[in-house]
Structure formats: structure tokens, C-alpha cells
Amino acid sequence: MTLNPNVITYQDELLADGSVRRTFSDGRYEWRRRLPDGRVEWRDNQGFAGVDELLGDVVIKRTFNHGRVIYAREQGYGRTLWHRGQVLTVNQTSFGGRVGAILTSMGAGFLLGSLVLPPEHLSPEEEEMLRQKALQQQQQIGNSGGWGGGSDWDSSGNSYWESSEPPEAGAESDGDWGDDSSPFDSGDAGDVGDFG
């Protein structure tokens, strides 16, 4: 199976309150903050909001406020493959200087070398098994004295944003907080719109 995902780059900016503003190359923004339980709460400039949770095997569960769930998988080198492999986000914040210049010059073809699809669906039992695996991995990192921080999926601090409410009526937004669409899925099971 040949993957040809829409590649969207992003950069993270740490804000004064400790939250993160993530700027995507498609013009979308997300504001992100880490919750006390380690999950990451987010909202974007199109009216979408939800929570990201890192499970084991570098699988990310994204739950939208309206209940829809999609999965992603970290690929290494700041890359995350989303929702049936249709969107690949690339963290440009991770790569500065010469490494960033080399990766950028190699282009998307290089980035697509060895991608592993995220799951399309997980049962509650499968999710719990992955949570337990993630907990074991975190404990191993802690016991070895290694790096115990987050990864590319969160890039956020332990602070907060002021409001998690949807935009005011009449505010410009391409999404509706109560529908089943998302920046990752135009509603057609085989298509992911423009991610944002």
C-alpha cells in the first residue's frame, strides 16, 4: 500500500502562560496545554477542540469535544501520521540549524520512507492495554534516569489557556462544535479534507 498523505508542517511557540500556540502551514492554529493527568487539551482557530492522549506504541488518541475519536501514530523525526494515513504533520520546531536544512532539502519523499499506519479503531480494552504499556514505558524511562518529558505530540507546558469556550456567534469558523466533522475528516470515510 502506497501512502501519499497531505504533509502539513507546524511550529510551536511557548506562550507566557505556559501553554503552546501551534502554527500549521495550512493557516490553522492550535492552542495547547497539558492537563494534570498528562493528556493535552487543545482548541483551534476553526472552532474545534478536544483532548489528545498518548497511548503505548506511540499511538495518539484524539477525542473531539463532540465525541468523535481518531488515532494517529508518531513516526519519529517530529512526524505524526493521522487518521488512516491521510495527513502527516511534521514538527519544524524540532529541527533547527543544519539538521533542519538537510531534512527540508530532502523534501517530503524522504519523510515518507517508513511510515506505520495508526489504527483505524481500538476497543476500550485495546486502549487500556496501550495505556498500561505507556505507563510501563514511562516508568522504565524514569527508573533509568532518562528523559521523562513529553514528545512531539504534546510540546506543551503545565499551564493553561483562559477560555475553552467555542468562538462567539458570528465568529469566523469553518467547523461547528456540535457536528461530526473535524479538521482531519471531511465526513467521507475515505477522505480527510485539508486537515484544517
Phi, psi and omega in degrees: 000126180265126178266137176224065185288157171287119183268122180235123179268160176211160174228145180254141177233122178284125181267167185300329181276004179091352176278176184236137170256120180257122182253119181264152182292346178269008177094358180273152175235146169234143171251127189232143173214145180277135177273161181303332181275004177097343177289166181241122177270141182215159170212155182234176184280005177250007176093004177269153178204161178171201183224135173255138179230127177276118176264183176290170182056032179050035174268135177250131174258120177253118178250119177281155181302332180274004172105344180294142180236133170228164182237152176225168176220128174294141183245359186087164181055034176074018183253140175226127179261126187250147161042084178061022175075021184267344179225133175241117175264142182233122182279104178285341179297329183292335188241109174247171173058222187293321181298314179299318180296319180295311181296319180296318182293333179283339174077181185296329180303320177296317183296336185269010185306306188221070182270141178247124183298144170284161176293149175280326183208143173230139174285162176304325179292318178295319177300317181295322177299319179291325176297316180296321177296317178298319179298317178297319179296318179296319179294322178295319178296316180296318181291331182273357180078012181282187182291125183249013183278190180284193179224191184301335185292334183251307181047038183231161178269198182253026183255207188211163169256160189289321187227133174248020180278154176293165179301154178298155177305134180090350178291149181292124180202138177266356183236158177246128185297341184256356183268183183260008178277167179206166175296344183262346188212123181283001181108335176277128185301339182256008187223140169245122183305232182257019178072342184207000000 
